[in-house]
Amino acid sequence: MPHKRVASGIYLVGGESLTYPSDCLVYLVAGPPVLLIDAGANRVARRLLDNIAETGIDPLDITYCLLTHGHVDHIGGAHSVREAAGCSLAAHEDDAAAIQSGDPVRTAANWYNIKLPKIQIDEVLYGEEGELAGVNWLHTPGHTPGSLSAWLDADDGRILFAQDVHGPFAPEFGSDLDAWRISMEKLLALDADILCEGHNGVYRGKAEVARYIHSQLEANFSVSPAT
């Protein structure tokens, strides 16, 4: 199956088993307007776009591709997605410079042994929160300085896209565990019904979403933070 339905109007269209071995999980919000969340690592976007078409949505209808942070497994396919679909690329200002320069360290391209081209960001997002293509975004630094999460209220409840809740964290990424802890508390406060994570899959039910986020906090701090 070339895609998986997550909820009404929400699809999982990319990932290791769906598109390319190094790809993060890529999600599609049917809208309208249509929003793609991340683009995977593969610089040839054909399979990802075919999966989108299989949902019944024309890739040419994608308005924005929201890049949740500047790592190559999330942004490597961004240029080819934009070229094929005609969409705009959006990212937070705190990761935009690394993305646009193709910095091999900040983008983790050297981890994956991938040569990343410079990627022009069409819509730089500033501040702590906002809205893009009908979806709310929230600045959630920690994994990288410009990490973003996104959420919307849909027929199936509140759906949260928090791509790299699990990290990893490294000085060369500009990681900040204290900032990440505050970011996770923000995500817990959203009280989401469904969590779409960037590598570990989809978590359903408020209790399961909270359990997963708490499990990551406990893995990185010796004392679990208060809810």
C-alpha positions in Angstrom: 0.0 0.0 0.0 1.6 3.3 -1.1 0.1 5.4 1.6 -1.6 5.0 5.0 -4.7 6.9 6.2 -4.0 8.4 9.6 -7.3 10.2 10.1 -9.9 12.0 8.0 -7.9 14.0 5.5 -4.5 13.1 7.0 -2.2 10.6 5.2 1.2 9.1 5.8 2.8 9.2 2.3 6.5 8.8 2.9 8.9 7.0 5.1 11.4 4.1 5.2 9.0 1.5 4.0 7.0 3.8 1.7 9.5 5.8 -0.2 13.2 5.7 0.6 15.3 4.1 3.3 16.6 7.4 4.8 13.3 9.2 4.7 11.5 10.5 7.8 7.8 9.9 8.0 6.1 12.4 5.7 2.5 13.4 6.3 -0.1 15.0 4.0 -2.9 17.3 5.2 -5.6 17.2 2.5 -7.0 20.6 3.4 -7.9 22.6 1.5 -5.3 24.1 1.3 -3.1 21.1 0.9 -0.1 20.9 3.2 2.9 18.5 3.0 4.8 18.0 6.3 8.5 17.4 5.5 9.9 15.9 2.3 12.2 13.1 3.2 15.8 12.6 2.3 15.5 11.4 -1.3 16.3 14.1 -3.9 14.2 12.2 -6.4 10.6 12.8 -5.3 8.7 10.7 -7.8 7.7 8.0 -5.4 6.5 10.4 -2.8 4.5 12.3 -5.3 3.0 9.1 -6.7 1.9 8.2 -3.1 0.3 11.6 -2.8 -1.6 11.0 -6.0 -2.8 7.7 -4.7 -4.7 9.5 -2.0 -6.8 11.2 -4.7 -5.0 14.5 -4.2 -3.2 16.1 -7.1 0.4 16.9 -6.0 0.0 20.2 -8.0 -2.5 21.2 -5.4 0.1 21.3 -2.6 0.3 24.9 -1.4 3.2 24.5 1.1 5.7 22.0 2.3 6.4 22.7 5.9 10.0 21.7 6.9 9.8 20.9 10.6 13.6 21.2 11.0 16.7 21.3 9.0 17.9 17.7 9.0 18.5 16.0 5.7 16.1 13.2 6.3 13.3 15.8 6.4 14.6 18.3 3.8 16.6 16.3 1.3 13.6 16.0 -1.1 12.4 19.5 -0.6 13.9 21.0 -3.8 12.5 18.3 -6.0 9.1 18.4 -4.4 8.9 22.1 -5.0 10.1 21.7 -8.6 7.6 19.0 -9.4 4.6 20.2 -7.4 5.1 24.0 -7.6 4.6 24.4 -3.8 6.4 26.8 -1.5 8.8 25.7 1.2 8.4 27.0 4.7 10.8 26.7 7.7 11.5 28.5 11.0 14.1 31.3 10.9 16.3 29.5 13.4 17.0 26.6 11.0 16.6 28.5 7.7 20.2 29.5 7.4 21.5 25.9 7.7 18.9 24.7 5.2 19.7 27.4 2.7 23.4 27.0 2.9 23.3 23.2 2.8 25.5 23.1 5.9 26.6 19.4 6.1 26.9 19.4 9.9 23.8 21.4 11.0 21.7 19.5 8.5 23.2 16.1 9.5 23.9 15.4 5.8 27.4 14.1 6.9 25.7 11.6 9.2 23.8 10.2 6.2 26.7 10.6 3.7 24.4 12.7 1.5 25.5 15.8 -0.4 22.8 18.3 0.2 22.2 21.2 -2.2 21.4 24.7 -1.1 17.6 24.9 -0.7 15.9 28.2 -0.9 13.2 28.8 1.7 10.2 30.7 0.3 8.4 31.4 3.6 10.6 32.0 6.6 8.5 31.6 9.8 9.3 34.0 12.7 8.4 33.9 16.3 6.8 31.2 18.6 3.6 30.3 16.8 1.5 31.0 13.8 -0.6 29.5 11.0 0.3 28.1 7.6 -2.2 26.7 5.1 -4.9 26.2 7.8 -2.6 24.4 10.2 -1.2 25.8 13.4 2.6 25.7 13.9 4.5 26.0 17.2 8.2 26.7 17.7 9.6 23.7 19.6 13.3 24.1 19.8 15.6 21.5 21.4 16.4 18.9 18.8 17.5 21.8 16.6 17.1 25.5 17.2 14.4 25.9 14.6 12.4 22.8 15.2 8.6 23.2 14.6 5.6 21.2 15.5 2.2 21.6 13.9 -1.4 20.8 14.9 -5.0 21.1 13.8 -8.4 20.2 15.1 -10.1 17.7 12.8 -13.1 15.3 12.7 -10.9 12.7 14.6 -9.8 15.2 17.3 -6.7 17.2 17.8 -3.9 16.0 15.6 -0.3 16.8 16.4 2.7 16.6 14.1 5.8 16.5 16.3 8.4 15.1 14.0 11.5 14.4 16.2 10.2 14.2 19.8 12.8 11.5 20.4 15.8 13.5 19.4 18.6 12.7 19.0 20.6 15.5 20.6 24.1 16.6 19.7 26.1 19.8 20.0 26.7 20.0 16.3 23.0 20.2 15.7 22.7 23.1 18.1 20.6 20.9 20.4 19.4 22.2 23.8 17.9 19.7 26.2 16.5 22.4 28.5 14.7 24.1 25.6 13.5 20.7 24.4 12.0 19.9 27.8 10.0 23.2 27.7 8.9 22.3 24.2 7.7 18.9 25.3 5.7 20.6 28.0 4.1 22.8 25.4 3.2 19.7 23.4 1.7 18.0 26.4 -0.5 21.0 27.1 -2.0 20.7 23.6 -3.7 17.5 24.9 -3.6 15.9 21.4 -5.7 12.9 20.4 -3.3 11.7 17.7 0.5 12.2 17.5 2.2 11.8 14.2 5.9 11.4 15.0 8.7 11.7 12.5 10.2 8.2 12.9 8.4 6.2 15.5 5.0 6.2 14.0 1.5 7.3 15.0 0.2 7.3 18.6 -3.6 7.3 19.2 -5.6 8.4 22.2 -4.7 11.2 24.6 -3.2 8.9 27.2 -1.0 7.1 24.6 0.2 10.5 23.2 1.1 11.7 26.7 2.7 8.4 27.6 5.0 8.6 24.6 6.1 12.2 25.2 6.7 11.4 28.9 8.7 8.3 28.0 11.1 10.5 26.0 11.4 13.0 28.8 12.1 10.3 31.3 14.8 8.8 28.9 16.6 12.1 28.9 16.1 13.4 32.4 16.6 11.4 35.6 13.5 12.9 37.2 10.2 13.0 35.2 8.8 16.5 35.0 5.5 17.4 36.5 2.6 17.4 34.1 
